[in-house]
Amino acid sequence: MRLSCLQENLSRGLSTVGRAVATRTTLPITQNVLLSTDQGRLKLAATNLEIAISTWIGSQVEEDGAITLPARLLTEFVGSLPQDRIDVASIPQPKGLTLNCARFEAKINGTDAEDFPPIPTVESGAVGKMDPQALKDAITHVAFAAATEDSRPVLTGVKVETKGDDITFAAADGFRLAVYRGKLVEPISEDVDFIIPARVLLEVNRLIGGQEDTIEFTVTPNTSQALFRLNNVEIVSQLIQGTFPNYDQLIPESHESSGQGTRIVINLEEFLSATRTASIFARDGSGIIRIQTTRESDGGVSSLTISSRAEEVGDNEGKIDATLEGEDSKIAFNSVYLAEVLDMLGKGDVALEITTPSSPGVLRPLDKDGYVHVVMPMFVQW
């Protein structure tokens, strides 16, 4: 192998594939990155056997070849170099590469490319296309609600369902549920549903960046793998096998359709601010914050009271304006779960729907018809 490329391109490429490098593994070679020439470009690839990321960078190739090098060492060395041209050449004994950049030179020992696990390829299957911003929105609104521990593997994933040009993303961890309904650029060739690890979608979200071109994803016929194709980047993930909870049954009927319970419309920034303030006391009180509506007797603007208390520390209460439909109500939530969804939603108004203190609370942002977030209540003494 003999080629040259720009330091900034190689550094960016190593950063792109670096998230797929194994950290703790019984297969040491998965801590390496695979470098190979591919049609006049340099291809970088890494895999931890669950996810594989490949990227291509422009280079001037004089001699084809392939080798694997320790990912961390290579990434740190390239990142420390000046922004100049890097000349790369293979050395036979010990097998490795020399890298020359300006007045810096290094020899890094490597291993045969044949010893590296094969990077999976997805040649056929159902192909869907999404606008990059729509995909970013879907991932941002859903992935954080997936479970982070492996006691129920299906809950560490995001359920994706397609039908025609409709696509639905859903995630749940047993305490909350997030569902986002969006659109594909064009109807998919065949309806599919699969469960993809949430951490993979977070990587896709990170790599989309400011991409404007349509993102294509392919799901294998047996729904064992999915490929996401971005600009000069491909991500292949193993899919999670199992039965995802029927999320439609977990979403209470909306207040508008059922006419039951209470619908409270609140400004997101004010709600988040009051929740964060209450969370200070909630930390020492089992993480619980209480929410109660107060209807003004003179027919003026109603208010929402957000409070928390810790027996040995003290208590806190804050009020914000709210528009109230239905009866007065009260409910308690885990402060972390409530703050996370409010923080993600950002600005605008949100409708909080409450049926009873022991029923799930439902959050629906007014500017996003396709999104609903369900939070399980906490049981408290009022």
N, C-alpha and C positions, 0 to 999 in steps of 0.2 A: 504494500500500500504506500502510495506517495501522493500527497495532495497539499493544497494550501487553502486557507479560508480566513475570514476575519474573526478576530478575537471576540467581538461583541456577538456575532452570529453563533459561534460555538458555545459561548457562555449561556446565551439565551436557550439554545437547543438542549444543553445539559440540564438547565433549570426546568425545562418543559418535561423531560422524561424522568427527572429525578424523583418525582412523587411515586413512581411505580417501582423504584428500587427497593428491594426487600431490606428491612432493618434487622429483625430477628428471624433467622431462618436456619433450617437444617441443611439447606442447599447453598453453600457459600457463593457459588457463581452468580446467584441472583442478586448479589450485592455489587455486581459489575454492570457496566453499560456496554452494549454491543455497538461497535462502529463498523460500518461497511459502506463501500461505494455502491451507488445505485443510479445508473443512467446519468453520469456526470455530476451527481450530487453526493453529499455525505449524509448517510442515514444513521440516526442515533435511535437506539431502542432499549427499553428496560422492561422487566416484568417481575412481579412477585408471585406469579402463577394464578393470581386472581384478576389482576388488571395488567394490561400491556399498553405502553404508550410508545409510539414511533413518531419521529419528526425528521424532516429533510431540510438541510441548509445548503445554500449555494457554495460551491467550492470549485477549485481548478484541479481536476483529477489527472494525474500523470500516469498512475499505475493503480489498477484495481486491487482490492483486498478486503479482508475483514478480520477483526480481532475484538476481544473483550478486555476492558480495563477496569480497575477498581473505581466505582462511580464517585465516591466521596473524595478520594485523592485527586482524581482528574478534574472534578468540578471546582474544588478549592484552588487548585493550581491555575487553571484557566481563568478563573475569576480574579486572580491576583495580578494577571498580566496587563500590560498597557494595551490600549485600543490600537492594535496594529495587526499586521498579517501574521498568521501562525503557519509555519511549515511543518507538516507531519510526515514522518517516514517510518516504516516498520523496520525492526531489527530482528535478525533470526535467532540470536543466542545471547542472553536468554530472550525468549520471545517477548516482544513488547513494541513500544513506539518511542520515537524521539520527537519532541516538540520544541521548535525554535521560534521565538517571538522577540523582535528587537534584540536586546542583549541578554535575553534569558533563554536558558536551555534546560530541558529535563529529559530523563529516560525513565519510562514507567513500564514495569513488567506486567505482562498480560497473559491471557490464556487463549487457546484455540476457539474460534467462533463456533466450531462444530460442537463444542461442549456446552454451549449456551442453550437453554430451553427454547424450543421453536416458538416464534412469535405467532399466535393464532391468526388465521385469516378467515374472514367471513365472505365467502364467494357468492352465496345466494341466500335468498330469504325475502321476507317482507321489507320493503324499503319505504321509509317515511321521510318527509322533508319539513323542517320548521324554520321560521324566521329566527335568527339568533337572539334578538331581544325578547321574543316570546318564550324561547326556551330558557333564557336567563331568568325571566319573571317566574316561570313555572318552578324552576329549581329553587330559587330564592324563597318562594312562598311555601314550599313543601318540605324540602330535604331536612331542615332543622328539627322537624317534628318526629323524625325516625329515631328508633331506639339506638343507643350507643353500646349496649352490652349484648352479648350473644346468647342469652338464655332462651330467646325465641328468635332464631335467625331471620324469619320472614319479616319481622318488625324492624330489622336493621336496613331493610330495603325500601324502595319506593315502588308502589304498584303503578304500572303504566298500562293504560288501555286505549286502543284506537278503534274507531268505527267511522268509516267514511273519511271526512276531513276533521272529525272531532278527536281530541286527545285529552285524556284525563290522567292527572298525577295525584297519588294519594299516599300519605305516610301517617303512621300512628305508632305510639310507644306504650299504649295501655293507659295513658293519662290524658292524652290529647290526640286530635286527629286534624290533619290539614288536607283539603281537597281543592285542586286547581283544575278548572276546565278551560281548555284553549282550542286553538285551531291549527291544523296542518296547512302548509302552503297549497297542497293539492290532496285529493282523496288517496288514501293508501291502497296498494294493490289488493291486500287482504287484511281483514281485521285481526289484530293480535293483542294479547295481553301478557305481560311479563313482570317480574320483580327484579329490579336492578339495585345493587348496593348503593345506599345513599352517598357514601364517600366517593363512589365513582362519579355520580352526577355532580358532586361538589367540585371534582377535578375538571369535569367538562365545563362547568360554570367558570372556573378560574381561567381555563384556556380559551374560552370564547373571546374574552377581552373586548376589543372594539370591532370584532369581525362584522362585516355587513353582508357577506355572501350567505346564502341558504345553507343550513347544516343538514347533512343527510345521515340517517341512522338505518342500520340493517339488522334485523333479528333473524337468527337461523331458524329453519323450519321446525326444529325440535325445541325451540326457545331455551337453548343452553348457553348461547353467547349473543352479545350485541356489539355492533361496531358503530362508533360515532366518527364521522369524517369531517374535520375542520380544515381550515387553510393550512396546508403543509403539516398537519398533525392527524394521526389516527389513534383512537382509543378503543381497545377491545376488552370487554369485561365478561367474566363468567356471570351468569344469571343465577338468582337464588330460586331453588325449587321449593315448593310448598304451597299452602293455601293461605292467602291473605284474608284478613277479616272482611266481611261484607260491610264496607264503610257506609253505603247508602242507608243501611238499617241503623247505623249509629248516629246519624244526623237527625235531630228532632225536626219536626215540621216547622216551617217558618211561621212567625207570629201572624204574618199577613194571610197565609193560607189556613191556619188553624183557628185564628182569632182567640187563642188562649195565651195566658201568661202576660209577660211584659216585654215591650220593645223600647229600648233606651238608645237614643242617638246622641253621641258624645264626640267632641273634638278629640282627635287622636293625640295631639301633642299635650293637651291638658290632662287627658286620661293617663298617658304614660308618665308625665311628671308627678302626678298624684300617686301613681302606683310605685314609682321609684322611692318617693318619700316614705310611703307606708312600708316599703320593703326593708327600710333601715331598722324598724322595730320588729318586723316580721322575722328577721334573721334569728332573733332570740325567742321567737314565739312559734316554732315549728313551721316557719315560712308561710304562715296563713295571713291573707288579707281579706277583710270583710267588705262587702259592697251592699249598700242599701239605697233605695230610692226614696226621695221625699217630695211629695206633691205640694206645691204651694196652695194655701187655702184661698188666696184671692185670684187664682187662675193664672198667675204669672208663670215665669220660667221655673220648671222643676229643677231639682238638684240631685246629684249623685254623691253619696258619702262614701269615701274610701278610708278604712280605718284598719289599724293593727294594734296588737298589744302583746307584751311579754310580761308575764307575772312579776318577775323580779327586777325588771328594768323600767317599765312604764308603758304608756300607750300614745297613740297618734291618731288624729282624725283630720281629713281634708275634704273640702266640698268643691264640686265643679258643676257648672250649668249643664243641664241635659234636657232633651225633649222626650217626654214620656208618653207612651201609648199603653193602655191597659191598667192593671192594678199595681199598687205599690208592691215591691218585692225585695228580696234579699238573697244573697248567695255568698259563698266564700270560695276563694281560689288559692292555689299555690302561687306565691308571688313571682317565682322565677318563670313559670309557664306563661303567666299573663304578660309579664314585662317583655318576654322574648317575642311574642307575636305582635304586641303593640309597637315595639321597636322596629321590627321588620316592616310593618305596614307604613310607618313613617308619618305622612301628613294626610290631611283630609278629615272626613268624619267616618265613624264606624257605628254600626248598630249592634248592641248587645241584647240578645234575646234570652229571657229567663222564664222557665215554666214553673219550677218549684225549687226550693233550696237544695233538694237532693237530686235534681235532674241536671244534665250537662248544660253549661252555658254555651251559647253560639255567638260567634263574632262574624259579622259580614261587613266588609268595607263598602261604603256606598259607591265608590268609583270603580269597583271591580266586581262585576256581576258573577263571574265564574269562580269566585273564591269563597270558601267557607272554612272556619276554624272552630273546632269543638274542644272545650276544656272541661274535664271532669271536675265536679265540685269537691270541696273539702267539707267534712262534717264537723260542725262546731256547736258549742253551746251559745245561744244568743242571749 
